[in-house]
Amino acid sequence: MNAPTKPVSEKDMANAIRALAMDAVQKANSGHPGMPMGMADVATVLFNRFITLDPADHRWPDRDRFVLSAGHGSMLIYALNHLLGYADMPMEQLSSFRQMGARTAGHPEYGHAQGIEVTTGPLGQGIATAVGLALAERMAAARFPGLVDHWTYVIAGDGCLMEGISHEAGDLAGHLGLGRLIVLWDDNKITIDGDTALSTSTDQKARFAAYGWHVGECDAHEPESVATAIAAAKADPRPSLIACRSIIGFGAPNKQGSHDVHGAPLGADEIAAARANLGWTDAPFVVPDSIRAAWAKVSARGAVARADWLKTLAASPDKAAFEAAQAADPAPLAPAMAAHKAKLLADKPKVATRKASEMALEVVAGALPFVVGGSADLTGSNLTKAKSQRPVKPGDFGGAYIHYGIREHGMAAAMNGIALHGGFRTYGGTFLVFADYCRPSIRLAALMGVPVTYVMTHDSIGLGEDGPTHQPVETIASLRAIPNLTVLRPADAVETAEAWEIALNSTCTPTLLALSRQNLPLVRTDAGENLTAKGAYVLREVAKRDVTLIATGSEIEIALAAADILAAEGIAAAVVSAPSFELFAAQPADYRTAVLGTAPRVGIEAAIRQGWDAVLREGDAFIGMTGFGASAPAPALYAHFGITKEAAAEAARKLTGK
């Protein structure tokens, strides 16, 4: 008579994660086994009892979101997704961990594998992006009650909580009362250097309580303790932090609890000892069918929930509106923006491009209800709020404008989360010089291919008296260096409107608008074609070029004036507007050759030359900055630094020998 089959426990399910993490890191001879082993019990309880998702449809809009903020422990999510049955995560992927072409990259990458909501690895980014996910959930639920009702769960480590971005994100989440956000803190008291006491004395629980969060704690290796803490968090209307007291590398008898297990393979001997300690008798990369069946129940529960939701959607009067928001189709913007540009050509306004952006935003907000925006406490300077947009407030998430506070980095990460959630297109504003505060989140947006829009004003020495601390002379060059980021520096109101069209039609590239504080004349005479989308174009042509003046943004005015001076002297100067080096580089070679011509070239921009080699050759001239700015009115600064029509004309004379 056969002995009865032993029921599969959550400990058994967790040990499958531990075994897969040990095996994958060992085979790769690279990786971080400590966190997956230490948080395996917490992750098992979370998924087995609480999370609702369906691997058969990894984009189901009302799924719960799971973010592994401690992205170095990527084998945790890869093991989970394998056990849950994601079609693109077979065992071959786990055994190819960290190898070329595998979906199992060293840190989880959005878009490389199903079930990965956010690219993580830079510590703190996951928890901050999750704030955006949770905010988007509340905003969508306010618009579509009955169709949106899910949770955002995060596993974060000590490093995530130490990083400055976590402070910005935690404060914002507490202020807004994002009660559908639960952060499970891997409280193992270990960092790479050793015990956390080496570098911090912060009482994290007190800190998050001060933000207005619900704070709980649990024994990370006792399933009932974990479940009780999560249940309490779900019952509380505030965002929650659960301190999960864990042992890093749990199960490895000679290395657990030590920083030695953080970022290196355990070694064959320690893995054998861990298998014996855990009672895991199966060979590497083998999971018993009984444990697979237990994990399959999680996915089956999610499949039922998704089927029920689809029935609810089919019967909902909001079905069409909900699906339209998910599609985020920018098509309705085209006729509205065409009318706006026609009015600009008729009125010929002389306005700062930040003001031109506000004018365009009024059109955007009227045409595309799924667009939401905000600013890092610079609304009146960035001009990022349309009249129709009411603010998002604690307990009132039906608005479309977010006051992010003085939290540029947190804002940029939250924008990524809002975009990744789906149902919204989002933008956020600050001064261009503070792009440096946003840079890691901008870089991740570009890496993930998230089409968010940055409205960055006060883009040059033209901001004037605020001085060199606020004058971004090198910033635009550094932003142009980020792959898959479209940087646009429009010259007038028409180019600014076109820039907004580019941003909202982008599907996999973030867009950054660099906008002026000072007023600029309208230089465009037609708007039939979006010329800004070409990156650069001939604004003023001549019959036979002696020289080509190339400028961006506010310096187009200088280029045109210099061309006038030269024309009076018999020197034929074409003027090229180059609002985006990235878009210009993507044009066919014959187009680029036709725009730039073969004559000598003068580049003009109130910034450093770095990056201008994309359009200038050796021997061409550049009129711009060579160092930091100064505090003075804008006209005095342009004169002092030699960014003038006279300087541009003189450079052209020298190049042409006339």
Residue, then its C-alpha position, 0 to 999 in steps of 0.5 A: m500500500n502506497a504511503p499518502t502523498k505529503p501535502v505541499s506546504e508554502k515552505d516547500m514552494a519557497n524552497a523551489i525558489r531557493a533551489l532555482a536561485m542557487d542553481a542559476v547563480q552557480k551555473a552563471n558563476s555570477g549573481h545574487p543568491g542571498m536576497p531570493m533565498g532570504m525573501a522566498d517565504v515572503a514572496t511565496v505567501l504574497f503570491n500564494r494568498f494575495i496577488t491576483l494575476d494571470p500569466a496567460d494575459h500578462r497585460w490584463p489591465d486589472r492585474d496586481r502589480f509586483v515590483l522587485s525594487a531590489g532588482h539584484g535579486s532578479m532570480l526571485i522574479y525569474a523563479l516565480n515567473h517560471l513556477l507560475g507558468y509564464a510562457d516565455m520563462p521555461m527552465e532553459q531561461l533560468s539555466s541561461f541566467r545572465q547569458m547573452g540573449a537570455r530573458t533572464a538578465g542580471h537585473p529585471e528588464y521591462g519588455h524582455a520578459q512577461g511579468i516584469e512590470v518595471t526595469t529595476g536594479p538602480l536601488g530605489q527606482g523600483i519603490a519610486t516607480a511603484v508609487g506611480l503605478a499605485l497613483a495611476e491605479r487610484m486615478a484610473a479607479a476614480r475614472f472607471p469605478g468597478l473596472v479598476d481595483h488592484w494592488t501594487y506590491v513591492i519587495a525592497g531592500d535596505g539599499c532601496l530605503m537608503e537611496g534618496i529617491s525613496h524619501e521623495a517617493g515615500d513622502l509623496a505616497g504618504h501625502l496622497g494616501l496611496g493605500r493600494l501600495i504595500v512595500l515588503w522591506d527585506d529587513n536583513k540588516i546586511t549591505i554589500d559592505g557588511d552589517t547595516a550598522l556600518s552606514t545607517s542608524t535610521d529607524q525605518k519604521a518610524r520614518f515611514a510612519a512619519y510619512g503617514w504610512h501604516v507600518g507593520e512587521c513580520d518574521a520573514h520565515e514564518p508564513e502565518s506571520v507574513a500573511t497576518a502582516i499583509a492582511a493588516a496592510k490591506a485592511d489599512p487605508r494608508p500605504s504600508l511598509i512591512a518590515c520583514r525580518s529576514i536572514i539573507g541567504f536563508g537555508a545556506p547553513n555556513k553563509q546565511g546571515s552574512h554579506d558574503v552571500h549577497g553577490a556571489p555564487l554559494g559554491a558547490d559545497e555550500i549548495a550541497a549543504a543548503r540542499a541537505n539543510l532544506g531537505w531539497t533532494d532534487a537535482p539542479f533545475v528540477v522542480p517536483d510535479s507536486i510543487r509545480a501543481a501548487w504554484a499552478k493554483v496561483s495562476a488558476r485563481g488569477a485566470v478565474a479573476r480575469a474571466d470575471w473581470l472580462k464579464t464585468l467589462a463587457a457589461s460596463p457602460d464605461k467599456a468604450a471609454f476604458e478601452a479608449a484610455q488603454a489605447a491612448d490613441p493620439a489621433p484626436l489631437a491632429p485636427a485640434m493642433a492643426a487649428h491651433k497652429a493656423k491661429l499661431l500663424a495668423d496671430k504671430p505671437k512673440v512668447a517664450t516657448r514655455k508659454a507656447s507649451e502652455m498654449a499647446l497644452e490647452v489643446v492637448a488637454g481638450a483633445l486627449p483626456f488620458v493625458v495627465g501632468g504635473s510639476a515639481d513645485l514650478t507650475g507657475s514657472n513651467l506653465t504645465k497646467a491647462k485650465s481644464q485640469r483640476p489637481v489630484k488630491p488625497g482622497d480625490f484622484g479624479g483630477a489630471y494634474i499632480h503637484y509633485g512637490i520639490r521632488e524632481h527625481g521622485m516625479a520622474a520615477a512616478m511618471n514612469g510608473i504612471a506610463l507603465h500602468g497604462g491608461f494614461r500619457t503623462y508629462g512633468g515639469t521642472f527647470l532644465v538644469f534640474a534634469d540632473y536630479c531626474r537623470p536616473s529616472i530619465r535614463l530608465a525611461a529611455l531604457m524601458g522605452v516609456p513614452v513620457t514627456y519632460v517639460m523643462t523650462h529656463d533652458s539656457i543663460g536666457l533665464g538671466e538673473d538667477g545665475p549660473t546655478h540655474q543656467p544649464v549650459e552643459t545639461i542639454a549636451s548630456l541629455r542628447a547623450i542618452p540613447n532613445l531620448t528625443v530632446l527637442r529645443p523649439a524655436d517658436a510657438v509653431e515648433t513648440a506645438e509640433a514638439w508636443e505632437i511628436a511627444l504624444n505620438s511617440t510609442c517607445t521613446p521619452t521626449l524632453l522639451a527644452l523651453s525658453r524663459q524669454n520671449l521669442p518671435l514666431v519664425r515659421t511661416d507655414a505649418g502644413e508639415n511637422l518640420t520639427a519631426k525631421g529634427a532639422y530643416v531649412l528655415r531660410e534658403v538662399a539661391k547659392r549658399d556661402v555659409t549655413l547658420i545652424a541654430t536651436g531654440s532661442e538662438i534661431e532669432i540670432a541666426l536670422a538676424a546674422a543672415d540679414i547682416l550677411a545678406a547686406e554684405g553680399i554673403a548668402a547665408a542659409v538658416v537651418s533650425a535644428p530642434s532635435f539632433e536625434l530626429f535629424a540623425a534618423q533622417p535619410a542621408d540625402y535629406r541630411t545632406a540637402v539640409l546641411g549643404t556643403a558650404p561652411r557652417v556656423g552652429i549657434e546655441a547658448a550652451i557648450r559645443q559638445g554634441w554639435d559634431a553631429v552637424l558641424r565638421e572640423g573647421d566649422a565655427f560654433i557660437g556658444m558657451t565655454g564655461f558656466g554663466a553669470s547672474a545678469p539680465a539675459p541681454a547682458l549675458y548674451a552680449h558678455f558671452g558673445i552669443t550675438k548676431e554680430a559674432a555669428a556674422e563675423a564667424a561666417r565672414k572668417l569661414t567664407g573669407k569675405 
